[in-house]
Amino acid sequence: MASLTTGLIENTPVAGVRPSSTLTVKITNDGTVAATIQINGFFVTGAAKTPYVLELLTLSPGEVVVRTYFAEFDEFEFQFITNPDTVIISAWGKDAAGNLTEAHRIVAKEISSF
């Protein structure tokens, strides 16, 4: 089992526009058995972390899924609990026009344990 996080993502508006309006998450099961993934998304206000995404997925070996989540918050974080730990996760923000947000690109090696 692995417990992973994007860490806190700052998304405060610049000139009235947030860098990311959505967060796209790509999950791949690189294992030989089915994997379960719990996705928890939080928006953060001050010291309060409020859940707004709770999703449970089951992926067959070799299966890939892509999910897109609302991200119009000043700060947010996503956590992933996987079993087994053969799951690869990456995430990237997209602006309102659907363009990738360079500052919110989190490749698999950057997703850390919590």
Buried (B, 14 or more C-beta within 10 A) or exposed (E): EBEBBBEEBEBEEEEEEBBBBBBBBBBBBBBEEEBBBBBBBBBBEEEEBEEEBEEEBEBEEEBEEEBEBEBEBBBBBBBBBBBBEBBBBBBBBBBEEEEEBEEBEBEBEEBEEE
